[in-house]
Amino acid sequence: MPIMNCSTDSSLETIVSDLTLAIGQLLRRLRSEANPSALNLSQISALARIEHGGPMTTAELARAESMKPQSMGSILASLEHEGMIRRQPHPTDGRQVLFVLTEKGVEDRRRRQIAKRDWLTAAASNLDAEELQALAAAIPLIRRIGES
C-alpha cells in the first residue's frame, strides 16, 4: 500500500466523495428513466437476479440480496401478483418452488434495458469528442474498482 501525504489523502477523499455522488446520481437517473411501471428497487433487483441466475428459490434470492427470506417472500408475492414471475416445481426437492420470469417479466426487463440505453445514448451524444474519449477511458477503471 503506497504511503500518502496529507494533501494526497485529502485529494483521494475528495475524488471518492465526488465519484460516489456522481455514480449515485447517474444510477438514480437511469432508474427513473427506465422505471415506467414504478417497481421498487428490491423488486427490480429480484427480477434481474432471476433473469441472470435462472430459476431460484426464495431462500436463494434472499441470500443473494442479503435480506431475510420473509422480506424476499413479500417481494416475490408482489411480483407474482403483477404477473412478472411465476412458480415452478423444484426439480429435486418437492418441498420447494422456484421462481422464474414470465413473458411479461422478460418484456419488462427488456423495456427497462432499452430505456436505460436510449437515455444514456442521448445524454452522451451531448458530449464533445474529447469528453467522450475521457468517458471511454474511465470505463476500465470504474469496472476494475467495481470488481475489486
Secondary structure, 3 states (H helix, E strand, C coil): CCCCCHHHHHHHHHHHHHHHHHHHHHHHHHHHHCCCCCCCHHHHHHHHHHHHHCCECHHHHHHHCCCCHHHHHHHHHHHHHCCCEEEEECCCCCCCEEEEECHHHHHHHHHHHHHHHHHHHHHHCCCCHHHHHHHHHHHHHHHHHHHC
